[in-house]
Every structure is written in structure tokens, then in C-alpha cells.
Amino acid sequence: MVCTECATEPLGRARPYEKDSRQVTEEGLPMAAMKPRTGDGPLEVTKEGRGIVLRMPIEGGGRLVVEMTPAEASALGKAIQGCPGVS
């Protein structure tokens, strides 16, 4: 946090010669960045750090991303295998 009373430089851009590319609302407030959608992608399950990450395409576009522990992933696998209609 910067104290406005002791700040020697104006807050905002670090270098005044760089163009400020941030977009602002009509009220002058900064807008959140929008990431382009790169597609739904395949069903993925990866180990990241100590957790397991499931990325599943969902109806209507996008993907559901769930991070879980190995024990939770094992319990999920058993629950899916116990479902009627799953071979």
C-alpha cells in the first residue's frame, strides 16, 4: 500500500513515456481484462503440484475446472463407476 501523503511520484503508470493501454468505464474506473476464449478443448485430468485438476468441456461453451486432492479424485472415480449406465 502506498501512502498518498508520502508518495513522490503520481500513482498509476510507472514510466510516464509509456502509453497507458488500460480501458476505463464511462465513470473513469478501470475495466477488468477480458481473455479471449480459445475453445472448449478436450477432457483433461492433470497433476499440478499436490492436487489433481479436472478440465471438462461443458454444454454451451467453456470448461468446468475443478481442483481436488488425490483422495477426492479416487472417491469421484468410484462414484462415477457406481453410476448405472457407466461401463
mmCIF file as gemmi writes it, N, C-alpha and C atoms, coordinates in Angstrom:
data_model
loop_
_atom_site.group_PDB
_atom_site.id
_atom_site.type_symbol
_atom_site.label_atom_id
_atom_site.label_alt_id
_atom_site.label_comp_id
_atom_site.label_asym_id
_atom_site.label_entity_id
_atom_site.label_seq_id
_atom_site.pdbx_PDB_ins_code
_atom_site.Cartn_x
_atom_site.Cartn_y
_atom_site.Cartn_z
_atom_site.occupancy
_atom_site.B_iso_or_equiv
_atom_site.pdbx_formal_charge
_atom_site.auth_seq_id
_atom_site.auth_asym_id
_atom_site.pdbx_PDB_model_num
ATOM 1 N N . MET Axp A 1 ? 0.846 -1.168 0 1 0 ? 1 A 1
ATOM 2 C CA . MET Axp A 1 ? 0 0 0 1 0 ? 1 A 1
ATOM 3 C C . MET Axp A 1 ? 0.891 1.23 0 1 0 ? 1 A 1
ATOM 4 N N . VAL Axp A 2 ? 0.537 2.228 -0.767 1 0 ? 2 A 1
ATOM 5 C CA . VAL Axp A 2 ? 1.32 3.456 -0.856 1 0 ? 2 A 1
ATOM 6 C C . VAL Axp A 2 ? 0.562 4.567 -0.153 1 0 ? 2 A 1
ATOM 7 N N . CYS Axp A 3 ? 1.249 5.243 0.722 1 0 ? 3 A 1
ATOM 8 C CA . CYS Axp A 3 ? 0.669 6.385 1.421 1 0 ? 3 A 1
ATOM 9 C C . CYS Axp A 3 ? 0.666 7.567 0.458 1 0 ? 3 A 1
ATOM 10 N N . THR Axp A 4 ? -0.499 8.172 0.204 1 0 ? 4 A 1
ATOM 11 C CA . THR Axp A 4 ? -0.582 9.274 -0.754 1 0 ? 4 A 1
ATOM 12 C C . THR Axp A 4 ? 0.107 10.527 -0.239 1 0 ? 4 A 1
ATOM 13 N N . GLU Axp A 5 ? 0.258 10.665 1.074 1 0 ? 5 A 1
ATOM 14 C CA . GLU Axp A 5 ? 0.921 11.837 1.623 1 0 ? 5 A 1
ATOM 15 C C . GLU Axp A 5 ? 2.427 11.798 1.379 1 0 ? 5 A 1
ATOM 16 N N . CYS Axp A 6 ? 3.017 10.584 1.343 1 0 ? 6 A 1
ATOM 17 C CA . CYS Axp A 6 ? 4.459 10.485 1.185 1 0 ? 6 A 1
ATOM 18 C C . CYS Axp A 6 ? 4.88 10.038 -0.201 1 0 ? 6 A 1
ATOM 19 N N . ALA Axp A 7 ? 3.964 9.822 -1.109 1 0 ? 7 A 1
ATOM 20 C CA . ALA Axp A 7 ? 4.327 9.384 -2.455 1 0 ? 7 A 1
ATOM 21 C C . ALA Axp A 7 ? 4.99 10.532 -3.196 1 0 ? 7 A 1
ATOM 22 N N . THR Axp A 8 ? 6.161 10.251 -3.796 1 0 ? 8 A 1
ATOM 23 C CA . THR Axp A 8 ? 6.869 11.294 -4.529 1 0 ? 8 A 1
ATOM 24 C C . THR Axp A 8 ? 6.509 11.291 -6.004 1 0 ? 8 A 1
ATOM 25 N N . GLU Axp A 9 ? 5.952 10.175 -6.499 1 0 ? 9 A 1
ATOM 26 C CA . GLU Axp A 9 ? 5.547 10.071 -7.895 1 0 ? 9 A 1
ATOM 27 C C . GLU Axp A 9 ? 4.044 9.861 -7.954 1 0 ? 9 A 1
ATOM 28 N N . PRO Axp A 10 ? 3.402 10.307 -9.024 1 0 ? 10 A 1
ATOM 29 C CA . PRO Axp A 10 ? 1.965 10.059 -9.135 1 0 ? 10 A 1
ATOM 30 C C . PRO Axp A 10 ? 1.695 8.567 -9.261 1 0 ? 10 A 1
ATOM 31 N N . LEU Axp A 11 ? 0.604 8.117 -8.654 1 0 ? 11 A 1
ATOM 32 C CA . LEU Axp A 11 ? 0.237 6.703 -8.724 1 0 ? 11 A 1
ATOM 33 C C . LEU Axp A 11 ? -0.252 6.381 -10.122 1 0 ? 11 A 1
ATOM 34 N N . GLY Axp A 12 ? -0.112 5.149 -10.532 1 0 ? 12 A 1
ATOM 35 C CA . GLY Axp A 12 ? -0.571 4.744 -11.87 1 0 ? 12 A 1
ATOM 36 C C . GLY Axp A 12 ? 0.589 4.199 -12.661 1 0 ? 12 A 1
ATOM 37 N N . ARG Axp A 13 ? 0.854 4.786 -13.81 1 0 ? 13 A 1
ATOM 38 C CA . ARG Axp A 13 ? 1.926 4.304 -14.68 1 0 ? 13 A 1
ATOM 39 C C . ARG Axp A 13 ? 3.293 4.503 -14.04 1 0 ? 13 A 1
ATOM 40 N N . ALA Axp A 14 ? 4.154 3.499 -14.188 1 0 ? 14 A 1
ATOM 41 C CA . ALA Axp A 14 ? 5.49 3.588 -13.617 1 0 ? 14 A 1
ATOM 42 C C . ALA Axp A 14 ? 6.371 4.508 -14.44 1 0 ? 14 A 1
ATOM 43 N N . ARG Axp A 15 ? 6.213 4.503 -15.756 1 0 ? 15 A 1
ATOM 44 C CA . ARG Axp A 15 ? 7.024 5.334 -16.638 1 0 ? 15 A 1
ATOM 45 C C . ARG Axp A 15 ? 6.092 6.239 -17.441 1 0 ? 15 A 1
ATOM 46 N N . PRO Axp A 16 ? 6.209 7.534 -17.317 1 0 ? 16 A 1
ATOM 47 C CA . PRO Axp A 16 ? 5.269 8.443 -17.978 1 0 ? 16 A 1
ATOM 48 C C . PRO Axp A 16 ? 5.34 8.399 -19.493 1 0 ? 16 A 1
ATOM 49 N N . TYR Axp A 17 ? 6.435 7.889 -20.083 1 0 ? 17 A 1
ATOM 50 C CA . TYR Axp A 17 ? 6.542 7.862 -21.535 1 0 ? 17 A 1
ATOM 51 C C . TYR Axp A 17 ? 5.844 6.662 -22.167 1 0 ? 17 A 1
ATOM 52 N N . GLU Axp A 18 ? 5.43 5.669 -21.354 1 0 ? 18 A 1
ATOM 53 C CA . GLU Axp A 18 ? 4.733 4.508 -21.893 1 0 ? 18 A 1
ATOM 54 C C . GLU Axp A 18 ? 3.261 4.829 -22.084 1 0 ? 18 A 1
ATOM 55 N N . LYS Axp A 19 ? 2.698 4.342 -23.17 1 0 ? 19 A 1
ATOM 56 C CA . LYS Axp A 19 ? 1.272 4.556 -23.431 1 0 ? 19 A 1
ATOM 57 C C . LYS Axp A 19 ? 0.454 3.688 -22.477 1 0 ? 19 A 1
ATOM 58 N N . ASP Axp A 20 ? -0.56 4.258 -21.903 1 0 ? 20 A 1
ATOM 59 C CA . ASP Axp A 20 ? -1.448 3.525 -20.994 1 0 ? 20 A 1
ATOM 60 C C . ASP Axp A 20 ? -2.515 2.844 -21.827 1 0 ? 20 A 1
ATOM 61 N N . SER Axp A 21 ? -2.477 1.503 -21.878 1 0 ? 21 A 1
ATOM 62 C CA . SER Axp A 21 ? -3.416 0.765 -22.719 1 0 ? 21 A 1
ATOM 63 C C . SER Axp A 21 ? -4.632 0.251 -21.94 1 0 ? 21 A 1
ATOM 64 N N . ARG Axp A 22 ? -4.746 0.597 -20.657 1 0 ? 22 A 1
ATOM 65 C CA . ARG Axp A 22 ? -5.894 0.136 -19.873 1 0 ? 22 A 1
ATOM 66 C C . ARG Axp A 22 ? -7.165 0.818 -20.339 1 0 ? 22 A 1
ATOM 67 N N . GLN Axp A 23 ? -8.24 0.05 -20.394 1 0 ? 23 A 1
ATOM 68 C CA . GLN Axp A 23 ? -9.53 0.624 -20.764 1 0 ? 23 A 1
ATOM 69 C C . GLN Axp A 23 ? -10.252 1.047 -19.497 1 0 ? 23 A 1
ATOM 70 N N . VAL Axp A 24 ? -11.071 2.083 -19.615 1 0 ? 24 A 1
ATOM 71 C CA . VAL Axp A 24 ? -11.812 2.572 -18.46 1 0 ? 24 A 1
ATOM 72 C C . VAL Axp A 24 ? -13.299 2.661 -18.805 1 0 ? 24 A 1
ATOM 73 N N . THR Axp A 25 ? -14.136 2.601 -17.779 1 0 ? 25 A 1
ATOM 74 C CA . THR Axp A 25 ? -15.58 2.737 -17.953 1 0 ? 25 A 1
ATOM 75 C C . THR Axp A 25 ? -15.928 4.2 -18.157 1 0 ? 25 A 1
ATOM 76 N N . GLU Axp A 26 ? -17.205 4.493 -18.386 1 0 ? 26 A 1
ATOM 77 C CA . GLU Axp A 26 ? -17.645 5.876 -18.563 1 0 ? 26 A 1
ATOM 78 C C . GLU Axp A 26 ? -17.358 6.711 -17.316 1 0 ? 26 A 1
ATOM 79 N N . GLU Axp A 27 ? -17.342 6.075 -16.164 1 0 ? 27 A 1
ATOM 80 C CA . GLU Axp A 27 ? -17.082 6.786 -14.913 1 0 ? 27 A 1
ATOM 81 C C . GLU Axp A 27 ? -15.587 6.981 -14.68 1 0 ? 27 A 1
ATOM 82 N N . GLY Axp A 28 ? -14.744 6.433 -15.563 1 0 ? 28 A 1
ATOM 83 C CA . GLY Axp A 28 ? -13.306 6.562 -15.4 1 0 ? 28 A 1
ATOM 84 C C . GLY Axp A 28 ? -12.677 5.459 -14.57 1 0 ? 28 A 1
ATOM 85 N N . LEU Axp A 29 ? -13.439 4.434 -14.231 1 0 ? 29 A 1
ATOM 86 C CA . LEU Axp A 29 ? -12.913 3.331 -13.431 1 0 ? 29 A 1
ATOM 87 C C . LEU Axp A 29 ? -12.266 2.294 -14.35 1 0 ? 29 A 1
ATOM 88 N N . PRO Axp A 30 ? -11.197 1.606 -13.895 1 0 ? 30 A 1
ATOM 89 C CA . PRO Axp A 30 ? -10.556 0.597 -14.753 1 0 ? 30 A 1
ATOM 90 C C . PRO Axp A 30 ? -11.478 -0.591 -14.99 1 0 ? 30 A 1
ATOM 91 N N . MET Axp A 31 ? -11.425 -1.144 -16.209 1 0 ? 31 A 1
ATOM 92 C CA . MET Axp A 31 ? -12.233 -2.305 -16.57 1 0 ? 31 A 1
ATOM 93 C C . MET Axp A 31 ? -11.426 -3.573 -16.348 1 0 ? 31 A 1
ATOM 94 N N . ALA Axp A 32 ? -12.118 -4.664 -16.08 1 0 ? 32 A 1
ATOM 95 C CA . ALA Axp A 32 ? -11.463 -5.962 -15.932 1 0 ? 32 A 1
ATOM 96 C C . ALA Axp A 32 ? -10.996 -6.442 -17.3 1 0 ? 32 A 1
ATOM 97 N N . ALA Axp A 33 ? -9.892 -7.157 -17.316 1 0 ? 33 A 1
ATOM 98 C CA . ALA Axp A 33 ? -9.36 -7.685 -18.577 1 0 ? 33 A 1
ATOM 99 C C . ALA Axp A 33 ? -10.235 -8.841 -19.065 1 0 ? 33 A 1
ATOM 100 N N . MET Axp A 34 ? -10.48 -8.877 -20.355 1 0 ? 34 A 1
ATOM 101 C CA . MET Axp A 34 ? -11.246 -9.961 -20.957 1 0 ? 34 A 1
ATOM 102 C C . MET Axp A 34 ? -10.272 -10.877 -21.679 1 0 ? 34 A 1
ATOM 103 N N . LYS Axp A 35 ? -10.283 -12.151 -21.34 1 0 ? 35 A 1
ATOM 104 C CA . LYS Axp A 35 ? -9.427 -13.113 -22.02 1 0 ? 35 A 1
ATOM 105 C C . LYS Axp A 35 ? -10.209 -13.727 -23.168 1 0 ? 35 A 1
ATOM 106 N N . PRO Axp A 36 ? -9.605 -13.851 -24.332 1 0 ? 36 A 1
ATOM 107 C CA . PRO Axp A 36 ? -10.328 -14.47 -25.441 1 0 ? 36 A 1
ATOM 108 C C . PRO Axp A 36 ? -10.552 -15.95 -25.172 1 0 ? 36 A 1
ATOM 109 N N . ARG Axp A 37 ? -11.689 -16.433 -25.586 1 0 ? 37 A 1
ATOM 110 C CA . ARG Axp A 37 ? -11.995 -17.84 -25.406 1 0 ? 37 A 1
ATOM 111 C C . ARG Axp A 37 ? -11.268 -18.637 -26.479 1 0 ? 37 A 1
ATOM 112 N N . THR Axp A 38 ? -10.499 -19.605 -26.075 1 0 ? 38 A 1
ATOM 113 C CA . THR Axp A 38 ? -9.678 -20.353 -27.021 1 0 ? 38 A 1
ATOM 114 C C . THR Axp A 38 ? -10.315 -21.677 -27.422 1 0 ? 38 A 1
ATOM 115 N N . GLY Axp A 39 ? -11.543 -21.892 -27.068 1 0 ? 39 A 1
ATOM 116 C CA . GLY Axp A 39 ? -12.211 -23.151 -27.4 1 0 ? 39 A 1
ATOM 117 C C . GLY Axp A 39 ? -12.44 -23.983 -26.163 1 0 ? 39 A 1
ATOM 118 N N . ASP Axp A 40 ? -13.277 -24.962 -26.308 1 0 ? 40 A 1
ATOM 119 C CA . ASP Axp A 40 ? -13.621 -25.804 -25.17 1 0 ? 40 A 1
ATOM 120 C C . ASP Axp A 40 ? -12.498 -26.762 -24.803 1 0 ? 40 A 1
ATOM 121 N N . GLY Axp A 41 ? -11.86 -27.339 -25.804 1 0 ? 41 A 1
ATOM 122 C CA . GLY Axp A 41 ? -10.773 -28.274 -25.547 1 0 ? 41 A 1
ATOM 123 C C . GLY Axp A 41 ? -11.289 -29.619 -25.088 1 0 ? 41 A 1
ATOM 124 N N . PRO Axp A 42 ? -10.397 -30.566 -24.982 1 0 ? 42 A 1
ATOM 125 C CA . PRO Axp A 42 ? -10.776 -31.925 -24.585 1 0 ? 42 A 1
ATOM 126 C C . PRO Axp A 42 ? -10.915 -32.054 -23.069 1 0 ? 42 A 1
ATOM 127 N N . LEU Axp A 43 ? -11.432 -33.177 -22.628 1 0 ? 43 A 1
ATOM 128 C CA . LEU Axp A 43 ? -11.465 -33.505 -21.205 1 0 ? 43 A 1
ATOM 129 C C . LEU Axp A 43 ? -10.022 -33.773 -20.784 1 0 ? 43 A 1
ATOM 130 N N . GLU Axp A 44 ? -9.575 -33.089 -19.745 1 0 ? 44 A 1
ATOM 131 C CA . GLU Axp A 44 ? -8.2 -33.251 -19.271 1 0 ? 44 A 1
ATOM 132 C C . GLU Axp A 44 ? -8.19 -33.481 -17.772 1 0 ? 44 A 1
ATOM 133 N N . VAL Axp A 45 ? -7.292 -34.341 -17.33 1 0 ? 45 A 1
ATOM 134 C CA . VAL Axp A 45 ? -7.033 -34.518 -15.908 1 0 ? 45 A 1
ATOM 135 C C . VAL Axp A 45 ? -5.52 -34.491 -15.755 1 0 ? 45 A 1
ATOM 136 N N . THR Axp A 46 ? -5.018 -33.529 -14.989 1 0 ? 46 A 1
ATOM 137 C CA . THR Axp A 46 ? -3.578 -33.385 -14.815 1 0 ? 46 A 1
ATOM 138 C C . THR Axp A 46 ? -3.226 -33.248 -13.346 1 0 ? 46 A 1
ATOM 139 N N . LYS Axp A 47 ? -2.005 -33.653 -13.003 1 0 ? 47 A 1
ATOM 140 C CA . LYS Axp A 47 ? -1.498 -33.453 -11.647 1 0 ? 47 A 1
ATOM 141 C C . LYS Axp A 47 ? -0.735 -32.142 -11.652 1 0 ? 47 A 1
ATOM 142 N N . GLU Axp A 48 ? -1.146 -31.218 -10.817 1 0 ? 48 A 1
ATOM 143 C CA . GLU Axp A 48 ? -0.49 -29.922 -10.706 1 0 ? 48 A 1
ATOM 144 C C . GLU Axp A 48 ? -0.156 -29.689 -9.242 1 0 ? 48 A 1
ATOM 145 N N . GLY Axp A 49 ? 1.117 -29.688 -8.942 1 0 ? 49 A 1
ATOM 146 C CA . GLY Axp A 49 ? 1.532 -29.547 -7.541 1 0 ? 49 A 1
ATOM 147 C C . GLY Axp A 49 ? 1.091 -30.766 -6.757 1 0 ? 49 A 1
ATOM 148 N N . ARG Axp A 50 ? 0.419 -30.538 -5.637 1 0 ? 50 A 1
ATOM 149 C CA . ARG Axp A 50 ? -0.081 -31.658 -4.828 1 0 ? 50 A 1
ATOM 150 C C . ARG Axp A 50 ? -1.508 -32.03 -5.175 1 0 ? 50 A 1
ATOM 151 N N . GLY Axp A 51 ? -2.151 -31.271 -6.057 1 0 ? 51 A 1
ATOM 152 C CA . GLY Axp A 51 ? -3.549 -31.528 -6.4 1 0 ? 51 A 1
ATOM 153 C C . GLY Axp A 51 ? -3.72 -32.123 -7.773 1 0 ? 51 A 1
ATOM 154 N N . ILE Axp A 52 ? -4.941 -32.48 -8.079 1 0 ? 52 A 1
ATOM 155 C CA . ILE Axp A 52 ? -5.334 -33.006 -9.382 1 0 ? 52 A 1
ATOM 156 C C . ILE Axp A 52 ? -6.356 -32.031 -9.949 1 0 ? 52 A 1
ATOM 157 N N . VAL Axp A 53 ? -6.156 -31.626 -11.21 1 0 ? 53 A 1
ATOM 158 C CA . VAL Axp A 53 ? -7.034 -30.648 -11.844 1 0 ? 53 A 1
ATOM 159 C C . VAL Axp A 53 ? -7.788 -31.318 -12.975 1 0 ? 53 A 1
ATOM 160 N N . LEU Axp A 54 ? -9.115 -31.214 -12.934 1 0 ? 54 A 1
ATOM 161 C CA . LEU Axp A 54 ? -10.011 -31.744 -13.96 1 0 ? 54 A 1
ATOM 162 C C . LEU Axp A 54 ? -10.53 -30.57 -14.774 1 0 ? 54 A 1
ATOM 163 N N . ARG Axp A 55 ? -10.365 -30.641 -16.094 1 0 ? 55 A 1
ATOM 164 C CA . ARG Axp A 55 ? -10.91 -29.627 -17.003 1 0 ? 55 A 1
ATOM 165 C C . ARG Axp A 55 ? -11.873 -30.343 -17.931 1 0 ? 55 A 1
ATOM 166 N N . MET Axp A 56 ? -13.166 -30.022 -17.796 1 0 ? 56 A 1
ATOM 167 C CA . MET Axp A 56 ? -14.198 -30.742 -18.528 1 0 ? 56 A 1
ATOM 168 C C . MET Axp A 56 ? -15.012 -29.761 -19.363 1 0 ? 56 A 1
ATOM 169 N N . PRO Axp A 57 ? -15.12 -30.017 -20.709 1 0 ? 57 A 1
ATOM 170 C CA . PRO Axp A 57 ? -15.96 -29.149 -21.537 1 0 ? 57 A 1
ATOM 171 C C . PRO Axp A 57 ? -17.41 -29.214 -21.055 1 0 ? 57 A 1
ATOM 172 N N . ILE Axp A 58 ? -18.094 -28.069 -21.067 1 0 ? 58 A 1
ATOM 173 C CA . ILE Axp A 58 ? -19.484 -28.048 -20.65 1 0 ? 58 A 1
ATOM 174 C C . ILE Axp A 58 ? -20.372 -27.577 -21.788 1 0 ? 58 A 1
ATOM 175 N N . GLU Axp A 59 ? -21.622 -27.98 -21.719 1 0 ? 59 A 1
ATOM 176 C CA . GLU Axp A 59 ? -22.597 -27.603 -22.737 1 0 ? 59 A 1
ATOM 177 C C . GLU Axp A 59 ? -22.761 -26.091 -22.753 1 0 ? 59 A 1
ATOM 178 N N . GLY Axp A 60 ? -22.772 -25.506 -23.937 1 0 ? 60 A 1
ATOM 179 C CA . GLY Axp A 60 ? -22.923 -24.069 -24.052 1 0 ? 60 A 1
ATOM 180 C C . GLY Axp A 60 ? -21.599 -23.339 -24.176 1 0 ? 60 A 1
ATOM 181 N N . GLY Axp A 61 ? -20.486 -24.054 -24.092 1 0 ? 61 A 1
ATOM 182 C CA . GLY Axp A 61 ? -19.166 -23.449 -24.243 1 0 ? 61 A 1
ATOM 183 C C . GLY Axp A 61 ? -18.436 -23.32 -22.933 1 0 ? 61 A 1
ATOM 184 N N . GLY Axp A 62 ? -17.134 -23.271 -23.027 1 0 ? 62 A 1
ATOM 185 C CA . GLY Axp A 62 ? -16.294 -23.15 -21.843 1 0 ? 62 A 1
ATOM 186 C C . GLY Axp A 62 ? -15.972 -24.489 -21.231 1 0 ? 62 A 1
ATOM 187 N N . ARG Axp A 63 ? -15.248 -24.448 -20.145 1 0 ? 63 A 1
ATOM 188 C CA . ARG Axp A 63 ? -14.881 -25.676 -19.438 1 0 ? 63 A 1
ATOM 189 C C . ARG Axp A 63 ? -15.047 -25.494 -17.95 1 0 ? 63 A 1
ATOM 190 N N . LEU Axp A 64 ? -15.437 -26.56 -17.292 1 0 ? 64 A 1
ATOM 191 C CA . LEU Axp A 64 ? -15.509 -26.602 -15.842 1 0 ? 64 A 1
ATOM 192 C C . LEU Axp A 64 ? -14.132 -27.022 -15.347 1 0 ? 64 A 1
ATOM 193 N N . VAL Axp A 65 ? -13.543 -26.253 -14.433 1 0 ? 65 A 1
ATOM 194 C CA . VAL Axp A 65 ? -12.229 -26.571 -13.892 1 0 ? 65 A 1
ATOM 195 C C . VAL Axp A 65 ? -12.384 -26.836 -12.402 1 0 ? 65 A 1
ATOM 196 N N . VAL Axp A 66 ? -11.964 -28.038 -11.974 1 0 ? 66 A 1
ATOM 197 C CA . VAL Axp A 66 ? -12.091 -28.44 -10.575 1 0 ? 66 A 1
ATOM 198 C C . VAL Axp A 66 ? -10.74 -28.935 -10.095 1 0 ? 66 A 1
ATOM 199 N N . GLU Axp A 67 ? -10.269 -28.402 -8.965 1 0 ? 67 A 1
ATOM 200 C CA . GLU Axp A 67 ? -9.04 -28.901 -8.358 1 0 ? 67 A 1
ATOM 201 C C . GLU Axp A 67 ? -9.413 -29.714 -7.133 1 0 ? 67 A 1
ATOM 202 N N . MET Axp A 68 ? -8.794 -30.883 -6.994 1 0 ? 68 A 1
ATOM 203 C CA . MET Axp A 68 ? -9.122 -31.776 -5.881 1 0 ? 68 A 1
ATOM 204 C C . MET Axp A 68 ? -7.874 -32.501 -5.396 1 0 ? 68 A 1
ATOM 205 N N . THR Axp A 69 ? -7.988 -33.094 -4.224 1 0 ? 69 A 1
ATOM 206 C CA . THR Axp A 69 ? -6.886 -33.898 -3.686 1 0 ? 69 A 1
ATOM 207 C C . THR Axp A 69 ? -6.938 -35.279 -4.336 1 0 ? 69 A 1
ATOM 208 N N . PRO Axp A 70 ? -5.859 -36.046 -4.267 1 0 ? 70 A 1
ATOM 209 C CA . PRO Axp A 70 ? -5.889 -37.407 -4.811 1 0 ? 70 A 1
ATOM 210 C C . PRO Axp A 70 ? -6.989 -38.276 -4.176 1 0 ? 70 A 1
ATOM 211 N N . ALA Axp A 71 ? -7.243 -38.105 -2.885 1 0 ? 71 A 1
ATOM 212 C CA . ALA Axp A 71 ? -8.296 -38.881 -2.222 1 0 ? 71 A 1
ATOM 213 C C . ALA Axp A 71 ? -9.671 -38.521 -2.781 1 0 ? 71 A 1
ATOM 214 N N . GLU Axp A 72 ? -9.896 -37.225 -3.022 1 0 ? 72 A 1
ATOM 215 C CA . GLU Axp A 72 ? -11.172 -36.792 -3.604 1 0 ? 72 A 1
ATOM 216 C C . GLU Axp A 72 ? -11.321 -37.316 -5.034 1 0 ? 72 A 1
ATOM 217 N N . ALA Axp A 73 ? -10.231 -37.324 -5.801 1 0 ? 73 A 1
ATOM 218 C CA . ALA Axp A 73 ? -10.282 -37.838 -7.171 1 0 ? 73 A 1
ATOM 219 C C . ALA Axp A 73 ? -10.61 -39.328 -7.174 1 0 ? 73 A 1
ATOM 220 N N . SER Axp A 74 ? -10.035 -40.067 -6.243 1 0 ? 74 A 1
ATOM 221 C CA . SER Axp A 74 ? -10.32 -41.501 -6.131 1 0 ? 74 A 1
ATOM 222 C C . SER Axp A 74 ? -11.782 -41.737 -5.775 1 0 ? 74 A 1
ATOM 223 N N . ALA Axp A 75 ? -12.306 -40.964 -4.825 1 0 ? 75 A 1
ATOM 224 C CA . ALA Axp A 75 ? -13.715 -41.088 -4.435 1 0 ? 75 A 1
ATOM 225 C C . ALA Axp A 75 ? -14.637 -40.731 -5.601 1 0 ? 75 A 1
ATOM 226 N N . LEU Axp A 76 ? -14.265 -39.713 -6.388 1 0 ? 76 A 1
ATOM 227 C CA . LEU Axp A 76 ? -15.051 -39.331 -7.559 1 0 ? 76 A 1
ATOM 228 C C . LEU Axp A 76 ? -15.065 -40.456 -8.589 1 0 ? 76 A 1
ATOM 229 N N . GLY Axp A 77 ? -13.91 -41.077 -8.825 1 0 ? 77 A 1
ATOM 230 C CA . GLY Axp A 77 ? -13.831 -42.2 -9.769 1 0 ? 77 A 1
ATOM 231 C C . GLY Axp A 77 ? -14.712 -43.355 -9.342 1 0 ? 77 A 1
ATOM 232 N N . LYS Axp A 78 ? -14.702 -43.683 -8.06 1 0 ? 78 A 1
ATOM 233 C CA . LYS Axp A 78 ? -15.546 -44.781 -7.549 1 0 ? 78 A 1
ATOM 234 C C . LYS Axp A 78 ? -17.02 -44.42 -7.68 1 0 ? 78 A 1
ATOM 235 N N . ALA Axp A 79 ? -17.375 -43.165 -7.418 1 0 ? 79 A 1
ATOM 236 C CA . ALA Axp A 79 ? -18.771 -42.736 -7.532 1 0 ? 79 A 1
ATOM 237 C C . ALA Axp A 79 ? -19.242 -42.799 -8.973 1 0 ? 79 A 1
ATOM 238 N N . ILE Axp A 80 ? -18.395 -42.433 -9.918 1 0 ? 80 A 1
ATOM 239 C CA . ILE Axp A 80 ? -18.757 -42.494 -11.341 1 0 ? 80 A 1
ATOM 240 C C . ILE Axp A 80 ? -18.902 -43.952 -11.78 1 0 ? 80 A 1
ATOM 241 N N . GLN Axp A 81 ? -18.005 -44.828 -11.344 1 0 ? 81 A 1
ATOM 242 C CA . GLN Axp A 81 ? -18.102 -46.244 -11.707 1 0 ? 81 A 1
ATOM 243 C C . GLN Axp A 81 ? -19.356 -46.884 -11.116 1 0 ? 81 A 1
ATOM 244 N N . GLY Axp A 82 ? -19.828 -46.381 -9.987 1 0 ? 82 A 1
ATOM 245 C CA . GLY Axp A 82 ? -21.016 -46.929 -9.351 1 0 ? 82 A 1
ATOM 246 C C . GLY Axp A 82 ? -22.327 -46.43 -9.976 1 0 ? 82 A 1
ATOM 247 N N . CYS Axp A 83 ? -22.252 -45.513 -10.927 1 0 ? 83 A 1
ATOM 248 C CA . CYS Axp A 83 ? -23.441 -44.976 -11.576 1 0 ? 83 A 1
ATOM 249 C C . CYS Axp A 83 ? -24.019 -45.976 -12.569 1 0 ? 83 A 1
ATOM 250 N N . PRO Axp A 84 ? -25.337 -46.134 -12.598 1 0 ? 84 A 1
ATOM 251 C CA . PRO Axp A 84 ? -25.941 -47.003 -13.603 1 0 ? 84 A 1
ATOM 252 C C . PRO Axp A 84 ? -25.681 -46.454 -15.016 1 0 ? 84 A 1
ATOM 253 N N . GLY Axp A 85 ? -25.368 -47.321 -15.945 1 0 ? 85 A 1
ATOM 254 C CA . GLY Axp A 85 ? -25.145 -46.905 -17.316 1 0 ? 85 A 1
ATOM 255 C C . GLY Axp A 85 ? -23.69 -46.641 -17.633 1 0 ? 85 A 1
ATOM 256 N N . VAL Axp A 86 ? -22.809 -46.658 -16.627 1 0 ? 86 A 1
ATOM 257 C CA . VAL Axp A 86 ? -21.373 -46.455 -16.872 1 0 ? 86 A 1
ATOM 258 C C . VAL Axp A 86 ? -20.736 -47.825 -16.976 1 0 ? 86 A 1
ATOM 259 N N . SER Axp A 87 ? -20.026 -48.036 -18.072 1 0 ? 87 A 1
ATOM 260 C CA . SER Axp A 87 ? -19.39 -49.367 -18.234 1 0 ? 87 A 1
ATOM 261 C C . SER Axp A 87 ? -17.932 -49.327 -17.913 1 0 ? 87 A 1
